[in-house]
Amino acid sequence: MQGFRNFIIRGNLVDLAVAFIVGLAFAAVVTTFTNWLTGLMPDSASNVFSNEPNSFGAFLNAVISFLILAAVLYFLVVLPYTKAKEKYFPSEAPGTPADVAVLEEIRDLLATRGGQV
């Protein structure tokens, strides 16, 4: 069970899933916008706010659906995921990384020797 938790939290699986879902929702927004825009080109400008699939109302519906979906994903998936990730895999404390600290120690030891090997 520990390995599965590490796989879910440490990997980019949740990030990838959220990006995929938001991408699909945004594709619907772009599709309805394109349908609405191309629907204006002939003589159908009088039906701008109708409920037809290529109307401005359908585009507005897709935008609102996208915003609701993004909010739900953020509050129900992304926030709990980031809190769990910080709980189980806390980020390193700010400061000098370990490899840089070792190099600084070597530099200081060489400086105290006067550069003699």
Summary of the structure (lengths in Angstrom):
residues: 117
radius of gyration: 26.9
end to end distance: 51.8
largest distance: 88.5
contacts: 256
relative contact order: 0.10
helix: 75%
strand: 0%
